[in-house]
Amino acid sequence: MIRDLDLDALQQCLAGTPLQDWAAGLPGQLDAKLAIGHGDLQRWYGAVQALPALNAEQLELRRHFAFDGPCDERSRAALKNALQGLIPWRKGPFELFGVHIDTEWRSDWKWQRVAPHLELSGKRVLDVGCGNGYYMWRMLGAGAESVVGIDPNWLFLCQFLAMKHYLPDLPAWHLPLAFEELPARLQGFDTVFSMGVLYHRRSPIDHLLDLKDCLIKGGELVLETLVVEGDAQQVLVPEDRYAQMRNVWFLPSVPALELWLRRAGFVDVRCVDVNMTSIEEQRATEWMRFQSLPEFLDPADHSRTIEGLPAPTRAVLVARKP
């Protein structure tokens, strides 16, 4: 699996940058992680190895994620069977050789809302909590020079490797690391994304400070998180679960989040999108068969969660490290 992570190419990409020394130590760090592994990792990686040999001759990453090429029905059936071995698929959708992965999230809708406010051309990007890497591919489609994603979930890594299997030369790397496993003060990325992470953090200001430490001087943070309505002092702290999630700690208002970013030392803070998540954007599908947003909302009032709290609304803020 270390071979599939393509660390040699990552080291070459980061040579001569502030990230060079970090990249040099990754093989040993990831070998140690793989030694611990996960009970289902062999099965998930087996699904990646079962992917049929096909050539992606037409690729689209800017408008959506899709690639295509010669593929007969037998190969397409084998492809779909292998990809279904990686269920549940959360972020997407993906289109591969005529196989449509209808993921739980219509992540393309969020990207359409966010992308107009970004300038990624030629940028070295870090995606914190990257999931299966859907947004990483879209970042390349938006012109990023290279994208490194980190997420400790082994299933998400295998889903990324399924795409990388057909796109081996693209400068995107998914590392099975938690944010805490990065060295302090990397200061090597032009743009850092943290989407859907902040509300899982017990110390949100520390998270913002750590994100800032990953950026070069003048670098940009793209932050997406759950928010509530209110003034700069309004923050919701759920008593127990929020939309059935146990690990949700802080839901600030947009003004409060802007204040947090400024206190963390960011400048040029601006909110570029606020959107209430709909049951069309997040729902169960053939590729994610568990409960989803429709079951997490009050059936009589979709403006409230099943716990009686404000329904999920997400904001995207952009800020710069001075």
C-alpha positions as CSV (number, residue, x, y, z in Angstrom):
1,M,0.0,0.0,0.0
2,I,2.9,2.4,0.6
3,R,3.7,2.0,-3.1
4,D,0.2,3.2,-3.9
5,L,0.6,6.3,-1.8
6,D,3.4,7.3,-4.3
7,L,5.5,9.0,-1.7
8,D,8.5,9.3,-4.0
9,A,6.5,11.5,-6.3
10,L,5.3,13.6,-3.3
11,Q,8.9,14.0,-2.1
12,Q,9.9,15.1,-5.6
13,C,7.0,17.6,-5.7
14,L,8.0,19.1,-2.4
15,A,11.7,19.2,-2.9
16,G,13.1,22.7,-2.3
17,T,10.0,23.8,-0.4
18,P,9.6,24.3,3.4
19,L,7.8,20.9,3.3
20,Q,10.9,18.9,2.1
21,D,12.0,17.6,5.5
22,W,8.5,16.6,6.4
23,A,8.0,14.7,3.2
24,A,11.3,12.9,3.7
25,G,10.0,11.4,7.0
26,L,6.7,10.3,5.7
27,P,7.6,6.7,4.7
28,G,8.7,5.8,8.2
29,Q,5.7,7.5,9.8
30,L,3.2,5.8,7.4
31,D,4.9,2.4,7.8
32,A,4.2,2.7,11.5
33,K,0.6,3.6,10.9
34,L,0.1,0.7,8.5
35,A,1.6,-1.7,11.1
36,I,-1.4,-0.8,13.3
37,G,-3.9,-0.7,10.4
38,H,-7.6,-1.5,10.7
39,G,-9.6,-4.7,10.9
40,D,-11.2,-4.1,7.5
41,L,-8.2,-2.6,5.8
42,Q,-7.3,-5.8,4.0
43,R,-10.8,-6.2,2.6
44,W,-11.0,-2.5,1.5
45,Y,-7.5,-2.6,-0.1
46,G,-8.6,-5.9,-1.8
47,A,-11.4,-3.9,-3.5
48,V,-8.8,-1.4,-4.8
49,Q,-6.7,-4.3,-6.1
50,A,-9.7,-5.8,-7.9
51,L,-10.2,-2.8,-10.1
52,P,-10.0,-3.7,-13.8
53,A,-7.2,-2.4,-15.9
54,L,-8.7,0.5,-17.9
55,N,-7.3,3.7,-19.4
56,A,-8.8,7.1,-18.5
57,E,-8.6,8.9,-21.8
58,Q,-11.1,11.7,-21.1
59,L,-10.9,13.5,-17.8
60,E,-13.1,16.3,-16.4
61,L,-12.3,17.8,-13.0
62,R,-13.3,21.5,-13.4
63,R,-17.1,21.2,-13.9
64,H,-17.5,17.9,-12.2
65,F,-15.5,14.7,-11.5
66,A,-15.7,12.3,-14.4
67,F,-13.3,10.2,-16.5
68,D,-13.9,7.8,-19.4
69,G,-12.3,5.6,-21.9
70,P,-12.7,2.2,-23.6
71,C,-14.7,-0.1,-21.3
72,D,-16.8,-3.2,-22.2
73,E,-19.7,-4.3,-20.2
74,R,-17.8,-7.1,-18.4
75,S,-15.1,-4.6,-17.3
76,R,-17.8,-2.1,-16.2
77,A,-19.5,-4.8,-14.1
78,A,-16.2,-5.7,-12.5
79,L,-15.5,-2.0,-11.9
80,K,-18.9,-1.4,-10.2
81,N,-18.5,-4.6,-8.1
82,A,-15.0,-3.4,-6.8
83,L,-16.2,0.1,-6.1
84,Q,-19.2,-1.3,-4.2
85,G,-16.7,-3.1,-2.0
86,L,-15.8,0.3,-0.6
87,I,-19.4,1.3,0.5
88,P,-20.3,3.6,2.2
89,W,-19.4,6.5,-0.1
90,R,-19.9,9.8,1.7
91,K,-18.5,12.5,-0.6
92,G,-18.9,12.8,-4.3
93,P,-20.4,12.1,-6.8
94,F,-17.9,10.3,-9.1
95,E,-18.4,9.1,-12.7
96,L,-15.9,6.4,-13.9
97,F,-16.2,4.7,-17.2
98,G,-20.0,5.0,-17.1
99,V,-20.3,3.9,-13.4
100,H,-22.0,6.6,-11.4
101,I,-21.3,6.6,-7.7
102,D,-24.2,8.4,-6.1
103,T,-22.7,9.5,-2.8
104,E,-24.5,10.5,0.4
105,W,-23.4,14.1,-0.1
106,R,-23.9,16.2,-3.3
107,S,-20.4,17.6,-2.6
108,D,-20.4,19.1,-6.1
109,W,-23.1,21.5,-5.0
110,K,-21.0,22.8,-2.2
111,W,-18.0,23.1,-4.5
112,Q,-20.1,25.2,-6.9
113,R,-20.9,27.6,-4.1
114,V,-17.3,27.8,-2.9
115,A,-15.2,27.7,-6.1
116,P,-16.0,31.1,-7.4
117,H,-14.4,32.7,-4.3
118,L,-11.1,30.8,-4.7
119,E,-7.9,31.4,-6.6
120,L,-6.0,28.1,-6.6
121,S,-4.0,28.5,-9.8
122,G,-0.4,27.3,-9.2
123,K,-1.1,26.8,-5.4
124,R,0.3,24.2,-3.1
125,V,-2.8,23.0,-1.1
126,L,-3.4,21.1,2.1
127,D,-6.9,19.6,2.7
128,V,-7.4,18.8,6.4
129,G,-10.0,16.1,7.0
130,C,-10.1,15.4,3.3
131,G,-12.4,12.4,3.5
132,N,-12.2,10.3,0.3
133,G,-10.5,13.2,-1.6
134,Y,-13.4,14.4,-3.7
135,Y,-12.5,18.0,-3.1
136,M,-8.8,17.4,-3.8
137,W,-9.6,16.4,-7.3
138,R,-11.8,19.4,-7.8
139,M,-9.0,21.6,-6.4
140,L,-6.7,20.3,-9.2
141,G,-9.5,21.0,-11.6
142,A,-9.5,24.6,-10.3
143,G,-5.8,24.9,-11.2
144,A,-3.9,23.8,-8.0
145,E,-0.3,22.8,-8.6
146,S,-0.5,20.0,-6.0
147,V,-2.9,18.9,-3.3
148,V,-2.1,16.9,-0.1
149,G,-5.0,15.6,1.9
150,I,-4.9,14.2,5.4
151,D,-7.6,12.0,7.0
152,P,-7.0,9.0,9.3
153,N,-10.0,7.0,8.0
154,W,-8.7,4.0,6.1
155,L,-11.8,3.4,4.1
156,F,-11.6,7.0,2.8
157,L,-8.0,6.4,1.8
158,C,-9.0,3.3,-0.2
159,Q,-11.7,5.2,-1.9
160,F,-9.1,7.8,-2.9
161,L,-6.7,5.1,-4.1
162,A,-9.5,3.7,-6.3
163,M,-9.5,7.1,-8.2
164,K,-5.7,7.4,-8.0
165,H,-5.5,4.0,-9.6
166,Y,-6.7,5.5,-12.9
167,L,-5.1,8.9,-12.4
168,P,-1.6,8.0,-11.2
169,D,0.2,11.0,-12.6
170,L,-2.0,13.7,-11.1
171,P,-0.3,15.6,-8.2
172,A,-2.8,14.6,-5.4
173,W,-1.8,12.6,-2.4
174,H,-4.0,11.3,0.4
175,L,-2.1,10.5,3.7
176,P,-3.8,8.5,6.5
177,L,-2.8,11.0,9.2
178,A,-4.7,12.9,11.8
179,F,-4.1,16.7,11.9
180,E,-2.3,16.2,15.2
181,E,0.2,14.0,13.5
182,L,1.6,16.9,11.3
183,P,4.7,18.6,12.6
184,A,4.2,22.0,14.3
185,R,4.7,25.1,12.2
186,L,5.0,23.5,8.8
187,Q,4.4,27.0,7.1
188,G,4.6,25.5,3.7
189,F,1.2,25.6,2.0
190,D,-0.3,28.4,-0.1
191,T,-3.9,27.4,0.7
192,V,-5.3,25.3,3.5
193,F,-8.8,23.9,3.5
194,S,-10.7,22.8,6.7
195,M,-14.2,21.7,5.7
196,G,-16.4,20.0,8.1
197,V,-13.8,19.7,10.9
198,L,-14.0,22.7,13.2
199,Y,-17.2,21.6,15.0
200,H,-15.6,18.3,15.9
201,R,-12.8,20.1,17.8
202,R,-13.0,20.6,21.5
203,S,-10.7,23.6,21.2
204,P,-11.7,25.5,18.0
205,I,-9.3,28.4,18.5
206,D,-6.4,26.0,18.8
207,H,-7.5,24.4,15.5
208,L,-7.5,27.8,13.8
209,L,-4.0,28.5,15.2
210,D,-2.8,25.1,13.9
211,L,-4.2,25.8,10.5
212,K,-2.5,29.1,10.4
213,D,0.8,27.4,11.2
214,C,0.5,25.3,8.1
215,L,0.3,28.3,5.8
216,I,3.1,30.4,4.3
217,K,3.1,34.1,5.0
218,G,0.2,35.6,3.0
219,G,-1.4,32.1,2.6
220,E,-5.2,31.6,2.6
221,L,-7.5,29.6,4.8
222,V,-10.8,28.2,3.5
223,L,-12.9,27.2,6.5
224,E,-16.3,25.5,6.2
225,T,-18.3,24.6,9.3
226,L,-21.7,24.4,11.0
227,V,-23.1,27.8,12.2
228,V,-26.1,29.2,13.9
229,E,-27.8,32.6,13.7
230,G,-26.8,35.3,16.1
231,D,-24.4,38.1,17.0
232,A,-20.6,37.9,17.7
233,Q,-21.3,36.4,21.1
234,Q,-23.7,33.6,20.0
235,V,-22.3,30.1,20.1
236,L,-24.4,26.9,20.4
237,V,-22.9,24.1,22.6
238,P,-25.1,21.0,22.2
239,E,-25.9,19.2,25.5
240,D,-25.4,15.7,23.9
241,R,-26.0,14.9,20.2
242,Y,-26.5,17.3,17.3
243,A,-28.3,15.8,14.3
244,Q,-27.4,12.5,15.8
245,M,-23.7,13.3,15.9
246,R,-22.1,12.8,19.3
247,N,-18.8,14.7,18.6
248,V,-20.2,18.2,17.9
249,W,-18.8,20.8,20.3
250,F,-19.2,24.3,19.1
251,L,-21.6,25.9,16.5
252,P,-20.8,29.7,16.4
253,S,-22.6,32.4,14.5
254,V,-20.9,33.8,11.5
255,P,-19.9,37.0,13.4
256,A,-18.5,34.9,16.2
257,L,-16.5,32.8,13.8
258,E,-15.2,35.9,12.1
259,L,-14.1,37.1,15.6
260,W,-12.4,33.8,16.3
261,L,-10.5,34.0,13.1
262,R,-9.3,37.6,13.9
263,R,-8.3,36.5,17.4
264,A,-6.3,33.7,15.9
265,G,-4.4,36.3,13.9
266,F,-6.0,36.1,10.5
267,V,-6.8,39.2,8.4
268,D,-9.1,39.9,5.5
269,V,-11.7,37.6,7.0
270,R,-14.9,37.3,4.9
271,C,-17.9,35.0,4.8
272,V,-18.5,33.9,1.2
273,D,-21.4,31.5,1.6
274,V,-24.1,30.4,4.0
275,N,-26.4,27.6,3.1
276,M,-28.9,25.4,5.0
277,T,-28.2,21.8,4.1
278,S,-31.2,20.3,2.3
279,I,-32.3,16.6,2.3
280,E,-31.5,16.7,-1.5
281,E,-27.9,17.6,-0.7
282,Q,-27.4,14.9,2.0
283,R,-29.3,11.6,1.9
284,A,-29.1,7.9,1.7
285,T,-28.4,6.3,-1.6
286,E,-27.5,2.9,-3.1
287,W,-23.9,3.7,-2.3
288,M,-24.5,4.9,1.3
289,R,-27.4,2.9,2.8
290,F,-27.3,4.1,6.4
291,Q,-29.4,6.8,7.9
292,S,-28.8,10.4,6.7
293,L,-30.0,13.9,7.1
294,P,-33.8,13.1,6.5
295,E,-33.6,10.9,9.6
296,F,-31.6,13.5,11.6
297,L,-34.3,16.2,11.3
298,D,-37.6,16.7,13.1
299,P,-40.1,15.0,10.7
300,A,-42.7,17.7,11.4
301,D,-40.3,20.7,11.1
302,H,-37.1,20.4,8.9
303,S,-35.9,23.7,10.4
304,R,-35.0,21.8,13.6
305,T,-32.9,18.7,14.2
306,I,-34.4,15.6,15.8
307,E,-33.0,17.0,19.1
308,G,-34.9,20.3,18.7
309,L,-31.9,22.3,17.7
310,P,-31.5,24.6,14.6
311,A,-31.1,22.4,11.5
312,P,-27.6,22.2,9.9
313,T,-26.5,25.4,8.3
314,R,-23.0,25.7,6.9
315,A,-20.9,28.7,6.3
316,V,-17.7,29.1,4.3
317,L,-15.2,31.8,5.4
318,V,-12.0,32.8,3.7
319,A,-9.1,34.5,5.6
320,R,-5.5,35.3,5.1
321,K,-2.4,34.8,7.2
322,P,-0.6,38.2,7.4
